[in-house]
Amino acid sequence: MVMAIVTPWSILLALTDTYSVLVKLLPQELRVLSIVFAGDFVLSFLSLGGACAVASATELLASADGKICDGSLCIQYQVSAALAFLCWFLLLASALFNFWSLPSLYY
């Protein structure tokens, strides 16, 4: 559910950033950057919760004596958990970068 929100959010931000770079007009409003920061920050922690849930489910399936989780299924869950943690890390990095750039709008 979280990734269904994160994916359109990230695509929208990527399109907006690409348009801003091509037109050479960066957003100068504090309100816009604050909304982007808040959205990235909230979605990064929701993504962390999803990543932890996937990791714990994978560990539970793997510890069930191999009856439930056979070979490729466990590997798919482990890759899913690793990519969810990577998504969380990138969203948090984006939020921190936006937080770092907020004071530049005051001058």
PyMOL commands that set and color helices and strands:
alter all, ss='L'
color gray80, all
select helices_A, chain A and resi 2-23+30-62+72-105
alter helices_A, ss='H'
color red, helices_A
deselect
rebuild
show_as cartoon
